[in-house]
Amino acid sequence: MVLDTAAKEFAANGFHKANVNTIASNAGISVGSMYKYFSSKEDLFSETLENGIRMLRKDFFDVLDSNADTFTKIRRIFELPVTFAREKPYYLNLYLNLLSGGMEYFAEKYARRIESVGSEFFKKLVKDGIDSGQIDNDDIDIDVLTFFLDNHLMMFAFSQVSIYLKLRKEEFLGDNSDTDYIIDNTVEILRKALGRPSVK
């Protein structure tokens, strides 16, 4: 409850303008009680990010550990930010804030931790796809492919909550900017590009 409340405040106002008193009030606890668990505003922000990382890792690896085929897993991973944007959009905005100016300290501290989730997921997904014969590995640089996949996922995820990126999406896709349409076609393009003949 406290961390979700903190995530909402940090996402709405950024770290520097977020108010610990507001977080405590909205969480229904005293400021004194808040400081029993978090030594500072920075400590609270850090733990809020850690909570988001834990949720992200669990969701990603639940998909990876499922019995679905490679391209169904890709579909499910692209469906995650749609669900997140509906249920907890403030966490997406919280991470989006890390890209802004004035957040270099936290970016330095957390970028690799956050990005390692997608990196580990996609590298394992691609390697499993190659090993199972679902992905054609002829001349594929796995690192570049996983970077490409994660970049596409990242932009798609942030387009669920960022006005700028929503408008960018509409500029490129026009009437075809519906999330289901994008996911369907992303999976189909990847299946045609990466799948072995028996999978395509």
C-alpha positions as CSV (number, residue, x, y, z in Angstrom):
1,M,0.0,0.0,0.0
2,V,2.7,2.5,1.0
3,L,4.9,1.7,-2.0
4,D,2.0,1.9,-4.5
5,T,1.0,5.2,-2.9
6,A,4.6,6.4,-3.2
7,A,4.8,5.2,-6.8
8,K,1.8,7.3,-7.7
9,E,3.3,10.5,-6.0
10,F,6.7,10.0,-7.6
11,A,5.2,9.3,-11.0
12,A,3.0,12.3,-10.9
13,N,5.5,14.8,-9.5
14,G,8.9,13.4,-10.0
15,F,11.4,12.6,-7.3
16,H,12.4,16.2,-6.5
17,K,8.9,17.6,-6.2
18,A,7.2,14.6,-4.6
19,N,6.1,15.2,-1.0
20,V,6.6,12.6,1.7
21,N,3.9,14.2,3.8
22,T,1.4,13.6,0.9
23,I,2.5,10.0,0.5
24,A,2.1,9.4,4.3
25,S,-1.4,11.1,4.3
26,N,-2.6,9.2,1.2
27,A,-1.3,5.9,2.7
28,G,-3.1,6.6,5.9
29,I,-0.1,6.6,8.2
30,S,1.9,9.3,10.0
31,V,5.1,10.8,8.7
32,G,6.8,9.5,11.9
33,S,5.7,5.9,11.0
34,M,6.9,6.4,7.5
35,Y,10.4,7.2,8.7
36,K,10.4,4.1,10.9
37,Y,10.6,2.1,7.7
38,F,12.3,4.5,5.3
39,S,15.3,6.5,6.5
40,S,14.8,9.3,3.8
41,K,12.9,10.3,0.8
42,E,15.6,8.8,-1.3
43,D,15.3,5.5,0.6
44,L,11.6,5.5,-0.1
45,F,12.1,6.2,-3.8
46,S,14.7,3.5,-4.0
47,E,12.5,0.9,-2.4
48,T,9.6,1.9,-4.7
49,L,11.8,1.3,-7.7
50,E,12.9,-2.1,-6.2
51,N,9.3,-3.1,-5.8
52,G,8.7,-2.3,-9.4
53,I,11.7,-4.3,-10.5
54,R,10.4,-7.3,-8.4
55,M,7.0,-7.1,-10.1
56,L,8.6,-6.7,-13.6
57,R,10.9,-9.7,-13.1
58,K,8.1,-11.9,-11.8
59,D,5.8,-11.1,-14.7
60,F,8.6,-11.5,-17.3
61,F,9.8,-14.9,-16.0
62,D,6.3,-16.2,-15.5
63,V,5.9,-15.8,-19.2
64,L,9.3,-17.4,-19.9
65,D,8.6,-20.4,-17.6
66,S,5.3,-21.1,-19.3
67,N,4.9,-24.0,-21.8
68,A,3.9,-21.7,-24.6
69,D,5.9,-21.6,-27.9
70,T,8.4,-18.8,-28.6
71,F,6.1,-16.5,-30.5
72,T,3.2,-16.9,-28.1
73,K,5.6,-15.8,-25.3
74,I,6.5,-12.8,-27.4
75,R,2.8,-12.0,-27.7
76,R,2.3,-12.3,-23.9
77,I,5.3,-10.1,-23.1
78,F,3.8,-7.4,-25.3
79,E,0.5,-7.8,-23.6
80,L,2.0,-7.1,-20.2
81,P,2.4,-3.3,-20.5
82,V,-1.2,-3.0,-21.7
83,T,-2.3,-4.7,-18.5
84,F,0.2,-2.7,-16.4
85,A,-1.1,0.6,-18.0
86,R,-4.6,-0.4,-17.0
87,E,-3.9,-1.6,-13.5
88,K,-0.7,0.3,-12.4
89,P,0.1,3.0,-14.9
90,Y,2.1,5.0,-12.3
91,Y,4.9,2.4,-12.4
92,L,5.4,2.9,-16.1
93,N,5.4,6.6,-15.5
94,L,7.9,6.2,-12.7
95,Y,10.4,4.4,-15.0
96,L,9.7,6.9,-17.7
97,N,10.7,9.7,-15.3
98,L,14.2,8.0,-15.0
99,L,14.8,9.1,-18.6
100,S,14.3,12.8,-17.7
101,G,16.9,15.4,-16.9
102,G,17.9,15.7,-13.2
103,M,17.5,12.0,-12.6
104,E,21.1,11.0,-13.6
105,Y,21.9,9.8,-10.1
106,F,19.1,7.3,-10.0
107,A,19.6,6.4,-13.7
108,E,23.2,5.5,-12.9
109,K,22.1,3.5,-9.9
110,Y,19.2,1.6,-11.4
111,A,19.4,1.5,-15.2
112,R,21.4,-1.8,-15.4
113,R,19.2,-3.4,-12.7
114,I,16.0,-2.5,-14.6
115,E,17.3,-3.3,-18.1
116,S,18.8,-6.6,-17.0
117,V,15.3,-8.0,-16.6
118,G,14.5,-7.5,-20.3
119,S,18.0,-8.5,-21.4
120,E,17.9,-11.8,-19.5
121,F,14.4,-12.5,-20.6
122,F,14.9,-11.9,-24.4
123,K,18.3,-13.7,-24.5
124,K,16.9,-16.7,-22.8
125,L,13.8,-16.6,-25.0
126,V,15.8,-16.4,-28.2
127,K,18.2,-19.1,-27.2
128,D,15.4,-21.4,-26.2
129,G,13.7,-20.6,-29.5
130,I,16.9,-21.6,-31.4
131,D,17.4,-24.7,-29.4
132,S,13.8,-25.8,-29.9
133,G,14.0,-25.1,-33.7
134,Q,11.4,-22.4,-33.6
135,I,13.9,-19.6,-34.5
136,D,16.2,-19.9,-37.5
137,N,19.7,-18.9,-36.1
138,D,21.4,-18.4,-39.5
139,D,23.6,-15.3,-39.1
140,I,21.6,-14.0,-36.2
141,D,23.5,-11.8,-33.7
142,I,21.6,-12.7,-30.5
143,D,22.7,-9.6,-28.7
144,V,21.5,-7.2,-31.5
145,L,18.2,-9.1,-31.9
146,T,17.4,-9.0,-28.1
147,F,18.3,-5.3,-28.0
148,F,15.9,-4.7,-31.0
149,L,13.1,-6.7,-29.3
150,D,13.5,-4.9,-26.0
151,N,13.7,-1.5,-27.7
152,H,10.4,-2.2,-29.5
153,L,8.8,-3.4,-26.2
154,M,10.1,-0.4,-24.3
155,M,8.6,2.1,-26.8
156,F,5.4,0.2,-27.0
157,A,5.1,0.1,-23.2
158,F,5.7,3.8,-22.7
159,S,3.3,4.6,-25.5
160,Q,0.6,3.3,-23.1
161,V,1.1,6.2,-20.7
162,S,3.0,9.0,-22.5
163,I,0.9,11.5,-24.5
164,Y,3.9,12.2,-26.7
165,L,4.5,8.6,-27.5
166,K,0.8,7.9,-28.1
167,L,0.7,10.7,-30.6
168,R,3.9,9.4,-32.2
169,K,2.3,6.0,-32.5
170,E,-0.7,7.5,-34.1
171,E,1.4,9.5,-36.6
172,F,3.1,6.3,-37.8
173,L,0.1,4.0,-37.7
174,G,-2.9,6.2,-38.2
175,D,-6.1,4.2,-37.8
176,N,-4.0,1.0,-37.1
177,S,-2.7,2.2,-33.7
178,D,-5.0,-0.2,-31.7
179,T,-2.8,-2.2,-29.3
180,D,-4.2,-5.6,-30.4
181,Y,-3.4,-4.7,-34.0
182,I,0.1,-3.7,-33.1
183,I,0.7,-6.8,-31.1
184,D,-0.8,-9.2,-33.7
185,N,1.4,-7.7,-36.5
186,T,4.5,-7.5,-34.4
187,V,4.3,-11.2,-33.7
188,E,3.5,-12.0,-37.3
189,I,6.4,-10.0,-38.6
190,L,8.8,-11.7,-36.1
191,R,7.4,-15.1,-37.0
192,K,8.0,-14.5,-40.7
193,A,11.5,-13.0,-40.1
194,L,12.8,-15.4,-37.5
195,G,10.8,-18.6,-37.7
196,R,12.1,-21.7,-39.4
197,P,10.1,-22.8,-42.5
198,S,8.0,-25.2,-40.5
199,V,7.1,-22.4,-38.0
200,K,6.5,-19.6,-40.5
